[in-house]
Amino acid sequence: MQSIRVGIAQINSTVGDLVGNTGKIMESIDQAKSLGIDLLTFPELAITGYPPEDLLLKPQFIEQNRESLSRIIERSSDIALVVGFVDSDGDIYNAAAVIYDKKLAGIYHKIYLPNYGVFDENRYFQAGTNCSIFNIYGVGMGITICEDMWYEAGPAIVQAYAGAKVLINISASPYHAGKELSRERMLATRASDSMAIVIHNNLVGGQDELVFDGNSLIINEKGEVIARGKQFEEDFLVVDLDVESVFRSQLHDPRRRKETPWVKEKLGQATKIEVSSKYQAIARPPLPPRRVERLDELAEIYQALVLGTSDYVHKNGFERVVIGLSGGVDSSLVAAIAADALGADNVIGISMPSRYSSPGSKSDAEALARNLGIEFKVIPIEKVFGSYLGTLAEPFKGTQPDSTEENIQARIRGNILFALSNKFGWLVLACSNKSETATGYTTIYGDMAGGFIPLKDVPKTMVYKLAQYRNQRERKEMIPAGVLTKAPSAELRPDQKDTDTLPPYEVLDPILKAYVEDDLAIDQIVAMGFEHDTVVKVARLVDRSEYKRRQAAPGIKITPRDFGRDRRLPISNRFREE
């Protein structure tokens, strides 16, 4: 046998949609058969979607997931499949089913259960113990699930030393900027160290705060990428694998004859399961040429935000969204993302000017809506604001205007947006960014109000870069130049600027990254070249704003550590670094 035709079905599963996910899997099986594919893989927990969280505590959910697997097995005539599902055997397991010709040939249970950052698998699953080798078409194949592959001394290397020439890793590895490069390096290292072909099938799609980028890979035994899946969209990869080249490479590498003691100890876990010893050579249609280029940093972040927004809206049963357009860069970028994610016809922009709104901001909001082709409405808030001030005149007697009056305006706007949402069924997209969320420079129940916050994990300096990228991509000024050049301002009092309250964003954002994402101490951040008083001020703003962040809507994770799923601090907390 010279080669095996393998397929990667990089699908977008929806958590809990067992019927819909199973339908996607069956459609992919039919497509694979028409292409003469011998072995087809699906992502981690493809049947249930990932992460299913406390759905796993419902026995009926586990049972229906097994029923879905049975229907998939019935569809598997003349093809081998690797499908992610939840297995139940005394406990529940994150599992991969190995299926061939209408039979369940074997099951692999995930061994390394991640329990850090956004992951919480120890809460639900029992860990597997067996590194099985599946003999498929006479070729030894090792099956692993996501985290299993990240460990240098993990099951994949044991499977390779036990005879696996192909290592299949089904995965739900969520995105953050730069992760795909480290993931690819890791997989290439596993392939070359194991001297085996690596097939990595990664989930694609948005799930609440998480985005899965796809970017599935097939890497040969030399650590070279020979096929790549698309980023941030469903894809179907088909490759003819030269399995004999693996054997030739192994003959020329003496490392195969000198396994380390720890490998010898674990080889007993590598039980061998016969799936299909014979391979029938049949005529197959030729494969068209294929080339997928990796996106650059700004393009991938932007696409992550588009996919995350699209899937959150659609998977939660909405069609249209409403956005408060202030004429600032945040709302302008959110509107552009929404138009790309949902289509311009499904985006409504609302301008809500007050006595402090500048003429430029009002005209920029209107120009943005016109450029994007979205619906645009103007609802002034001056009368409502005046009514509020009159109502509160007696209780506020003897006090001076301060942030209270500023926040009233933001809350009026939030109230109007939710009135429209309530009346017409539109989802409100809030426009806060990570810099504002981190420091509390945002009004709770005001501009924080929304069903989803696309920029929740995007620092302000990155917001500007993404807005510029969006214009450069179109080669025209979709986001007006005035939006990008004017000083950031909430426009809630005369001549207000963000820098009245915060350090310039070029200073603030690196401090926030050091304090929030890297957990550096104040003196360590000061040693990076920042003024001591500025660092202390920023740290205090972050610490005292936890209660606000806990009440914020979900938003898309694009950095290594976001607020919410990643960074979990108590609200009632008196620790302060001296």
GUMIVEX-899737 format. One record per residue (C-alpha): residue in three letters; x, y, z. Coordinates in steps of 0.2 Angstrom, whole numbers, padded with zeros to 4 digits, always signed. Last residue first. Layout:
% residues N
ALAXYZ...
This chain:
% residues 578
GLU+0009+0238+0246GLU-0001+0226+0235ARG-0019+0227+0239PHE-0029+0212+0246ARG-0046+0217+0253ASN-0057+0206+0242SER-0075+0205+0240ILE-0076+0204+0221PRO-0066+0188+0221LEU-0054+0186+0206ARG-0056+0175+0191ARG-0045+0179+0176ASP-0048+0167+0162ARG-0067+0164+0159GLY-0072+0181+0165PHE-0059+0195+0160ASP-0047+0189+0147ARG-0030+0181+0148PRO-0020+0175+0132THR-0029+0189+0122ILE-0043+0187+0109LYS-0058+0182+0120ILE-0074+0188+0113GLY-0087+0196+0125PRO-0100+0191+0138ALA-0111+0204+0146ALA-0104+0214+0161GLN-0109+0211+0179ARG-0093+0203+0185ARG-0083+0217+0176LYS-0092+0230+0187TYR-0089+0221+0203GLU-0070+0219+0199SER-0068+0238+0197ARG-0059+0241+0213ASP-0044+0231+0208VAL-0042+0238+0191LEU-0043+0256+0196ARG-0030+0253+0210ALA-0018+0245+0198VAL-0019+0259+0186LYS-0016+0272+0200VAL-0001+0262+0206VAL+0006+0261+0189THR+0004+0280+0186ASP+0012+0284+0203HIS+0027+0273+0200GLU+0031+0280+0182PHE+0033+0267+0169GLY+0051+0261+0163MET+0049+0242+0164ALA+0056+0243+0182VAL+0039+0251+0187ILE+0030+0235+0181GLN+0041+0225+0192ASP+0038+0236+0206ILE+0020+0235+0204ALA+0020+0216+0204LEU+0018+0206+0187ASP+0002+0196+0185ASP+0006+0193+0166GLU-0012+0196+0160VAL-0019+0209+0172TYR-0004+0219+0178ALA+0008+0217+0164LYS-0005+0219+0150LEU-0013+0233+0160ILE+0003+0242+0161PRO+0006+0240+0142ASP-0012+0246+0139LEU-0010+0262+0149VAL+0005+0270+0142GLU-0001+0270+0123TYR-0018+0273+0130PRO-0013+0289+0137PRO-0015+0289+0156LEU-0033+0289+0162THR-0045+0301+0170ASP-0043+0318+0160THR-0034+0307+0147ASP-0051+0301+0141LYS-0055+0319+0136GLN-0070+0330+0141ASP-0072+0347+0133PRO-0089+0350+0141ARG-0096+0335+0150LEU-0102+0318+0144GLU-0093+0318+0128ALA-0085+0300+0132SER-0069+0306+0123PRO-0055+0299+0113ALA-0044+0313+0105LYS-0049+0315+0086THR-0039+0306+0073LEU-0047+0289+0070VAL-0065+0295+0071GLY-0061+0310+0060ALA-0055+0298+0046PRO-0072+0291+0044ILE-0073+0271+0046MET-0077+0265+0029GLU-0063+0275+0021LYS-0057+0266+0006ARG-0045+0252+0002GLU-0058+0239+0008ARG-0044+0230+0018GLN-0035+0247+0022ASN-0051+0253+0031ARG-0054+0238+0041TYR-0035+0238+0046GLN-0037+0256+0052ALA-0051+0251+0063LEU-0041+0235+0069LYS-0026+0246+0073TYR-0037+0259+0083VAL-0045+0245+0093MET-0028+0237+0096THR-0023+0253+0105LYS-0039+0252+0115PRO-0036+0234+0121VAL-0048+0221+0114ASP-0055+0208+0127LYS-0072+0216+0128LEU-0072+0222+0110PRO-0087+0211+0104ILE-0098+0215+0120PHE-0114+0205+0120GLY-0131+0207+0127GLY-0128+0225+0131ALA-0127+0238+0145MET-0109+0243+0148ASP-0113+0260+0140GLY-0125+0262+0154TYR-0130+0249+0166ILE-0112+0250+0173THR-0104+0265+0166THR-0087+0263+0158TYR-0069+0268+0164GLY-0069+0254+0176THR-0050+0252+0174ALA-0050+0234+0166THR-0067+0237+0156GLU-0061+0253+0149SER-0044+0245+0143LYS-0053+0230+0137ASN-0065+0239+0126SER-0083+0244+0129CYS-0095+0244+0114ALA-0111+0235+0119LEU-0120+0225+0106VAL-0139+0225+0109LEU-0148+0210+0102TRP-0164+0215+0092GLY-0181+0208+0096PHE-0191+0223+0090LYS-0199+0230+0106ASN-0187+0223+0119SER-0171+0227+0109LEU-0178+0245+0105ALA-0181+0247+0124PHE-0164+0240+0127LEU-0156+0253+0117ILE-0166+0267+0125ASN-0161+0261+0142GLY-0143+0260+0138ARG-0144+0278+0131ILE-0152+0284+0147ARG-0139+0275+0157ALA-0125+0284+0148GLN-0133+0301+0151ILE-0136+0297+0169ASN-0117+0292+0170GLU-0112+0310+0167GLU-0124+0317+0180THR-0116+0306+0193SER-0099+0309+0187ASP-0100+0326+0194PRO-0112+0341+0196GLN-0110+0350+0212THR-0121+0347+0227GLY-0132+0359+0237LYS-0148+0351+0231PHE-0146+0334+0223PRO-0162+0327+0231GLU-0171+0342+0226ALA-0165+0343+0208LEU-0166+0324+0205THR-0183+0325+0195GLY-0177+0341+0186LEU-0160+0333+0181TYR-0169+0317+0175SER-0181+0328+0165GLY-0167+0337+0157PHE-0159+0321+0152VAL-0175+0314+0144LYS-0177+0330+0134GLU-0158+0330+0129ILE-0158+0312+0124PRO-0159+0314+0105ILE-0164+0298+0095VAL-0156+0298+0078LYS-0158+0282+0067PHE-0147+0273+0055GLU-0149+0257+0045ILE-0133+0250+0039GLY-0125+0253+0022LEU-0107+0253+0030ASN-0102+0269+0022ARG-0119+0277+0026ALA-0118+0271+0044LEU-0101+0278+0046ALA-0106+0295+0039GLU-0120+0296+0051ALA-0109+0292+0066ASP-0095+0304+0059SER-0108+0318+0058LYS-0114+0317+0076SER-0096+0315+0082GLY-0090+0330+0072PRO-0105+0341+0078SER-0099+0337+0096SER-0111+0329+0108TYR-0111+0338+0125ARG-0129+0344+0124SER-0134+0326+0120PRO-0134+0315+0105MET-0141+0298+0104SER-0136+0290+0087ILE-0143+0273+0084GLY-0135+0261+0072ILE-0146+0246+0066VAL-0137+0230+0059ASN-0146+0216+0050ASP-0146+0224+0033ALA-0127+0227+0034GLY-0124+0208+0034LEU-0122+0198+0050ALA-0103+0196+0053ASP-0097+0209+0041ALA-0110+0222+0047ALA-0107+0217+0065ILE-0088+0220+0063ALA-0091+0237+0055ALA-0103+0242+0069VAL-0091+0236+0082LEU-0077+0246+0074SER-0088+0262+0074SER-0094+0259+0092ASP-0076+0259+0098VAL-0069+0273+0087GLY-0081+0286+0092GLY-0095+0294+0083SER-0107+0289+0097LEU-0116+0275+0088GLY-0127+0265+0100ILE-0128+0248+0092VAL-0143+0237+0088VAL-0142+0219+0082ARG-0153+0208+0070GLU-0155+0189+0068PHE-0156+0182+0085GLY-0158+0164+0090ASN-0144+0162+0102LYS-0133+0152+0090HIS-0136+0166+0077VAL-0130+0181+0088TYR-0116+0172+0097ASP-0110+0164+0080SER-0109+0180+0071THR-0101+0189+0085GLY-0087+0176+0087LEU-0085+0174+0069VAL-0082+0193+0066LEU-0071+0195+0081ALA-0060+0180+0076GLN-0059+0187+0059TYR-0053+0204+0065ILE-0040+0195+0076GLU-0034+0185+0061ALA-0033+0200+0050LEU-0023+0210+0062GLU-0011+0196+0066ASP-0008+0190+0048LEU-0018+0177+0041ARG-0011+0160+0036GLU-0012+0156+0017VAL-0022+0141+0011ARG-0016+0132-0004ARG-0026+0118-0013PRO-0023+0109-0030PRO-0038+0098-0034LEU-0038+0080-0028PRO-0040+0067-0042PRO-0056+0056-0040ARG-0052+0039-0033ALA-0051+0022-0041ILE-0050+0008-0028ALA-0036+0000-0018GLN-0044-0011-0004TYR-0035-0010+0012LYS-0035-0025+0024SER-0032-0026+0042SER-0047-0016+0048VAL-0050-0011+0066GLU-0039-0022+0076ILE-0035-0014+0093LYS-0018-0014+0100THR-0015-0010+0119ALA-0003+0004+0122GLN-0004+0005+0141GLY+0010-0008+0142LEU+0021+0004+0133LYS+0021+0015+0148GLU+0036+0009+0157LYS+0046+0007+0141VAL+0043+0025+0137TRP+0049+0031+0155PRO+0065+0021+0152THR+0069+0031+0136GLU+0067+0023+0119LYS+0083+0018+0110ARG+0080+0009+0094ARG+0068+0023+0087ARG+0082+0035+0091PRO+0093+0027+0077ASP+0084+0036+0063HIS+0086+0029+0045LEU+0074+0015+0047GLN+0061+0027+0055SER+0062+0038+0040ARG+0058+0023+0028PHE+0044+0018+0039VAL+0036+0035+0039SER+0038+0036+0020GLU+0027+0021+0018VAL+0012+0030+0025ASP+0012+0042+0010LEU-0004+0051+0015ASP-0017+0056+0001VAL-0024+0072+0008VAL-0042+0079+0009LEU-0046+0094+0019PHE-0064+0100+0022ASP-0067+0117+0029GLU-0078+0127+0041GLU-0072+0145+0044PHE-0061+0155+0056GLN-0045+0150+0049LYS-0044+0138+0034GLY-0036+0121+0036ARG-0018+0117+0032ALA-0010+0103+0022ILE+0008+0097+0021VAL+0016+0105+0036GLU+0033+0099+0038GLY+0039+0091+0055LYS+0049+0077+0046GLU+0036+0064+0050ASN+0023+0074+0040ILE+0011+0087+0047ILE-0008+0088+0043LEU-0015+0103+0051SER-0032+0111+0056ASN-0033+0130+0056GLY-0050+0129+0065ASP-0050+0146+0074PHE-0061+0141+0089VAL-0068+0157+0097LEU-0073+0157+0115GLU-0083+0170+0125ASP-0100+0162+0121GLN-0096+0148+0108GLY-0089+0154+0092GLY-0083+0143+0078VAL-0070+0130+0072LEU-0065+0114+0080ASN-0047+0108+0077ASN-0042+0092+0067HIS-0024+0088+0069ILE-0017+0074+0059VAL+0001+0070+0063ILE+0012+0059+0053ALA+0025+0049+0063MET+0043+0051+0067SER+0038+0053+0085ASP+0051+0067+0088SER+0047+0074+0071ALA+0028+0074+0072ARG+0028+0080+0090THR+0039+0094+0086ALA+0028+0099+0071LEU+0013+0098+0083MET+0021+0110+0096ARG+0027+0122+0082GLU+0009+0123+0075ARG+0002+0126+0092SER+0014+0140+0096LEU+0010+0148+0079GLU-0009+0146+0081LYS-0008+0154+0098GLY-0003+0171+0092ALA-0019+0180+0096HIS-0030+0169+0106TYR-0040+0155+0099PRO-0048+0140+0107SER-0041+0122+0105ALA-0056+0110+0102SER-0046+0095+0096ILE-0045+0078+0088ASN-0027+0072+0087ILE-0023+0058+0075LEU-0005+0051+0076VAL-0001+0041+0060LYS+0014+0028+0060ALA+0009+0020+0077GLY+0020+0006+0082ALA+0022+0006+0100TYR+0035+0019+0100ALA+0023+0031+0091GLN+0009+0027+0103VAL+0020+0031+0118ILE+0025+0047+0109ALA+0007+0052+0107PRO+0002+0047+0125GLY+0012+0061+0133ALA+0030+0064+0138GLU+0031+0080+0127TYR+0013+0085+0133TRP+0003+0096+0121MET-0004+0081+0112ASP-0015+0075+0126GLU-0022+0092+0128CYS-0032+0090+0111ILE-0038+0072+0111THR-0027+0057+0106ILE-0029+0043+0093GLY-0014+0033+0088MET-0014+0024+0071GLY-0005+0008+0066VAL-0008+0004+0048GLY-0015-0012+0041TYR-0031-0003+0035ILE-0034+0004+0052ASN-0024-0005+0066PHE-0029+0006+0081ILE-0015+0009+0095SER-0022+0012+0112CYS-0014+0024+0124ASN-0025+0018+0140THR-0027+0028+0156GLY-0042+0039+0153ALA-0046+0054+0165GLN-0064+0055+0172PHE-0073+0070+0166TYR-0084+0084+0173ARG-0075+0096+0185ASN-0058+0090+0179GLU-0063+0097+0162ASP-0063+0116+0168PHE-0054+0125+0154VAL-0054+0144+0151GLY-0037+0146+0160TYR-0033+0130+0169ASN-0040+0113+0171PRO-0035+0103+0156LEU-0039+0085+0156TYR-0024+0074+0151ILE-0030+0056+0147LYS-0044+0058+0135HIS-0053+0042+0133TYR-0051+0032+0117ILE-0065+0021+0110GLY-0065+0005+0099ALA-0071-0003+0084LEU-0089+0004+0084LYS-0096-0005+0069LYS-0105+0001+0054ASP-0090-0001+0042TYR-0077+0006+0054ILE-0079+0018+0069VAL-0066+0024+0081ALA-0075+0034+0094ALA-0065+0048+0103ALA-0069+0052+0121ASN-0071+0065+0134TYR-0076+0053+0148ILE-0091+0050+0159ASP-0091+0039+0174GLY-0096+0020+0176ASP-0094+0019+0157SER-0101+0034+0149ASP-0093+0041+0133VAL-0095+0059+0128PHE-0092+0062+0109GLY-0078+0066+0097VAL-0078+0056+0081VAL-0064+0046+0072LEU-0071+0038+0056ALA-0067+0023+0045ILE-0076+0021+0028ASP-0085+0007+0019SER-0102+0009+0028SER-0102+0023+0041ARG-0119+0029+0041GLU-0125+0016+0055ILE-0111+0022+0066ILE-0117+0040+0064ARG-0134+0035+0070SER-0127+0026+0085LEU-0116+0041+0090SER-0132+0052+0090GLU-0140+0039+0103ARG-0124+0041+0113ASN-0126+0060+0113GLN-0145+0057+0118GLU-0139+0047+0133ILE-0126+0060+0139PHE-0139+0074+0138GLN-0152+0063+0147PRO-0140+0060+0161LYS-0139+0079+0164LEU-0122+0084+0173LEU-0114+0085+0156LEU-0125+0100+0152ASP-0115+0108+0165GLU-0101+0113+0153PRO-0104+0108+0135PRO-0087+0115+0130TYR-0087+0111+0116GLY-0101+0104+0105THR-0110+0088+0109ILE-0107+0078+0093ALA-0091+0085+0089LEU-0084+0083+0106GLU-0066+0085+0099PRO-0066+0088+0081PHE-0070+0076+0067THR-0059+0064+0057LEU-0062+0054+0041LEU-0052+0039+0035ASP-0053+0030+0018ILE-0059+0045+0008GLY-0065+0041-0010LEU-0071+0058-0013SER-0090+0054-0014LYS-0087+0044+0002ALA-0080+0059+0011GLN-0095+0070+0005ASP-0107+0057+0013ILE-0097+0057+0029SER-0097+0076+0029GLU-0116+0076+0028MET-0117+0064+0042ILE-0107+0075+0053LYS-0117+0090+0049GLY-0133+0081+0053THR-0125+0075+0070ASN-0121+0092+0074GLY-0139+0098+0071VAL-0147+0084+0080LEU-0136+0086+0095ASP-0138+0104+0096GLY-0131+0106+0114VAL-0116+0116+0110THR-0116+0121+0092SER-0103+0112+0081ASN-0093+0122+0067ILE-0085+0108+0057GLN-0067+0105+0051ALA-0070+0088+0043ILE-0052+0082+0040GLY-0051+0069+0027VAL-0038+0055+0024ARG-0034+0045+0008ILE-0021+0032+0012SER-0005+0029+0003GLN+0007+0017-0005MET+0000+0000+0000
